[in-house]
């Protein structure tokens, strides 16, 4: 089937501006508060607290900075093992290494594509001294956060929730980004709302928020000159970025609704194909549907080969694979993406331990990576454009 390419690229997930962002940015410009102090920062910290229900928010330069400060607040030292979600972006894990920690990767579950609680329990049996766990809400779908948090409580471990992708999602009626002792959200350009960059550390601990805020401004002591008694970082969010986030936040629920609409249309459009959408537990979870993804049934996969940097496939009638579908999307000027490559398969982390739910059990994360892909999920994508994308995917199985 020949499908006409789009004249203008359909993106995976690009920023969607509304106008209010420019008003707040202009206000910062006109008042000359363009650095890391200003009304936009104060207001957006307050508004994020009100939206999520946490007590304190510290506005930072990016979500990775929030994770780094969460690691520091958790007391990770050189040589300490930290349990980490395996299927995630490297930014989840890199801050562990910044502090000299040693990641131990916990396998994924099929039901949410997030950290498997059973594998986490086994990890504590193998490494009972671990005191920090980082759980991710992949593609905007909450992990089984209550179970993970209870396992952490049983072992006296601190939970850090990486909610960079899940702002606006709820688990059992509670906003994500609130389940850990320390939590991170992101306003990167491709997220559900954006400041072009930026992130926040969320916590209910006043002392931790104060420490993070000090660290983020180069750890300047309360002295009449620049005096420092501990290491600091240039991590504070600018008032310009905060203005963009402030203008975006009022549209968060509308963005989530639009993302859900996209997800449901893909689900209906693929209902008779040997594929399924990225899953969540209905009745417990309400994702923000940041990225719509699919996974191909095992018996519908054509042969596919991947090296560290290249991929190829052998076409077969009635079957397909992520590589073929991504090439088909690129051919019509639409952006897709492979599922995050599991951290334990990354060359940089090849020496780190990886824990499955049972000794010798299947590597779930690697299987999802092999059979899954992220579909164009841009809020500005029209239904007609999505229909052409659905047709391009369907053609791969002819």
NORHU-V628580 format. One record per pair of residues at least 12 apart in sequence whose ideal C-beta (glycine too) atoms are under 7 Angstrom apart, sorted by the first residue. I is the first residue (numbers start at 1). J is the second residue. Records with the same first field share a line. If there is no record, write none. Layout:
# NORHU-V628580
I: J ; J
This chain:
# NORHU-V628580
1: 391 ; 395
3: 332 ; 388 ; 391 ; 392 ; 395
5: 331 ; 332 ; 333
6: 332 ; 333 ; 334 ; 385
9: 333 ; 335
10: 333 ; 334 ; 335 ; 376 ; 378 ; 381 ; 385 ; 389
11: 335 ; 376 ; 378
12: 190 ; 335 ; 336 ; 337 ; 374 ; 376 ; 377 ; 378
13: 190 ; 290 ; 291 ; 377 ; 378
14: 190 ; 378
15: 189 ; 194
16: 255 ; 379 ; 380
18: 247 ; 251
20: 247 ; 250
21: 243 ; 244 ; 247 ; 248
23: 247
24: 40 ; 243 ; 246 ; 247
25: 240 ; 243 ; 244
27: 243
28: 40 ; 239 ; 240 ; 243
33: 239
34: 238 ; 239 ; 240
35: 238 ; 239
36: 217 ; 236 ; 237 ; 238
37: 239
38: 239 ; 242
40: 239 ; 242 ; 243 ; 246
41: 59 ; 237 ; 239 ; 242
43: 246
44: 59 ; 242 ; 245 ; 246 ; 249
45: 57 ; 59
47: 249
48: 200
51: 249
52: 175 ; 177 ; 178 ; 202
53: 175 ; 178
54: 178 ; 202 ; 203 ; 204
55: 204 ; 206
56: 203 ; 204 ; 206 ; 209
57: 200 ; 202
58: 200 ; 201 ; 209 ; 212 ; 213 ; 216
59: 198 ; 200 ; 237 ; 242
60: 199 ; 200 ; 201 ; 216 ; 235 ; 236 ; 237
61: 197 ; 198 ; 235 ; 236 ; 237
62: 186 ; 188 ; 197 ; 198 ; 199
63: 91 ; 164 ; 184 ; 185 ; 186 ; 188 ; 199
64: 91 ; 94 ; 95
65: 199 ; 235
66: 184 ; 199 ; 200 ; 201
67: 91 ; 92 ; 95 ; 162 ; 184
68: 95 ; 98
69: 201 ; 212 ; 215 ; 216 ; 235
70: 160 ; 182 ; 184 ; 201
71: 95 ; 96 ; 99 ; 101
72: 99 ; 215
73: 182 ; 208 ; 211 ; 212
74: 132 ; 158 ; 160 ; 182
76: 96 ; 99 ; 101 ; 132
77: 99 ; 100
78: 100
79: 100 ; 102
80: 101 ; 102
81: 102 ; 104 ; 127 ; 130
82: 96 ; 101 ; 102 ; 103 ; 104 ; 130 ; 132 ; 134
83: 104 ; 106 ; 120 ; 123 ; 130 ; 133
84: 96 ; 103 ; 104 ; 105 ; 106 ; 134 ; 343
85: 106 ; 114 ; 115 ; 134 ; 135 ; 136
86: 105 ; 106 ; 107 ; 108 ; 342 ; 343 ; 344 ; 354 ; 365
87: 108 ; 113 ; 138 ; 339 ; 340 ; 342 ; 365 ; 368
88: 136 ; 138 ; 340 ; 343
89: 340
90: 346
92: 134 ; 136 ; 162
93: 343 ; 349
102: 352
103: 343 ; 349 ; 352
104: 123 ; 127 ; 352 ; 353 ; 355
105: 343 ; 344 ; 352 ; 354
106: 119 ; 120 ; 123 ; 355
107: 119 ; 354 ; 355 ; 356 ; 357 ; 363 ; 364 ; 365
108: 364 ; 365 ; 368
109: 364
110: 364
111: 279 ; 281
112: 141 ; 143 ; 144 ; 279 ; 280 ; 281
113: 138 ; 141 ; 278 ; 279 ; 368
114: 136 ; 137 ; 138 ; 141 ; 143
115: 135 ; 143 ; 148
116: 357 ; 364
117: 144 ; 147 ; 148 ; 151
118: 357
119: 355 ; 356 ; 357
120: 133 ; 148 ; 151
121: 151
122: 355 ; 357
123: 355
124: 151 ; 155
126: 355
130: 157
131: 156 ; 157 ; 158
132: 157 ; 158 ; 160
133: 148 ; 152 ; 157 ; 159 ; 160
134: 160 ; 162
135: 148 ; 159 ; 161 ; 162
136: 162
137: 163 ; 165 ; 166 ; 169 ; 176
138: 165
139: 165 ; 278 ; 290 ; 291 ; 293
140: 165 ; 166 ; 169 ; 192 ; 287 ; 288 ; 289 ; 290 ; 291
141: 278 ; 280 ; 285 ; 287
142: 166 ; 169 ; 171 ; 176 ; 285 ; 287
145: 171 ; 179
146: 172
149: 179
158: 181
159: 179 ; 180 ; 181
160: 180 ; 182
161: 176 ; 177 ; 179 ; 180 ; 183
162: 184
163: 176 ; 177 ; 183 ; 184 ; 185
164: 184 ; 185 ; 186
165: 191 ; 290
166: 288
167: 185 ; 192 ; 193 ; 252 ; 288
168: 192 ; 252 ; 253 ; 256 ; 288
169: 286 ; 287 ; 288
170: 286
171: 284 ; 285
172: 284
177: 202
178: 202
181: 203 ; 205
182: 201 ; 203 ; 208
183: 202 ; 203
184: 199 ; 201
185: 199 ; 200 ; 202
186: 199
187: 199 ; 245
192: 252 ; 255 ; 256 ; 259 ; 288 ; 290
193: 245 ; 248 ; 249 ; 251 ; 252 ; 255
194: 244 ; 248
195: 241 ; 242 ; 244 ; 245
196: 241 ; 244
197: 241
198: 237 ; 241 ; 245
215: 232 ; 233
216: 233 ; 235 ; 236
217: 232 ; 236
218: 232 ; 233 ; 234
219: 231 ; 232
255: 379
256: 288 ; 289
258: 379
259: 288 ; 289 ; 290 ; 377 ; 379
260: 289
262: 289 ; 292 ; 377 ; 381 ; 386
263: 277 ; 289 ; 292
265: 383 ; 386
266: 292 ; 375 ; 390
269: 390
270: 294 ; 393
273: 394 ; 397
274: 296 ; 297 ; 300
275: 294 ; 295 ; 296 ; 297
276: 294 ; 295
277: 292 ; 293 ; 294
278: 293
291: 374 ; 377
292: 375 ; 377
293: 339 ; 372 ; 373 ; 374 ; 375
294: 372 ; 373 ; 375
295: 368 ; 371 ; 372
296: 320 ; 321 ; 371
298: 371
300: 319 ; 320
301: 319 ; 321 ; 371
302: 314 ; 315 ; 316 ; 319 ; 320 ; 321 ; 324
304: 321 ; 323
308: 347
311: 323
318: 397
319: 397
320: 396 ; 397
322: 338 ; 371 ; 372 ; 373
324: 396
325: 373 ; 393 ; 396
326: 338 ; 373
328: 392 ; 395 ; 396
329: 376 ; 389 ; 392
332: 388 ; 392
334: 376 ; 389
335: 376
336: 373 ; 374 ; 375 ; 376
337: 373 ; 374
338: 373
339: 368 ; 369 ; 372 ; 373 ; 374
341: 369
342: 365 ; 366 ; 369
345: 366
375: 389
376: 389
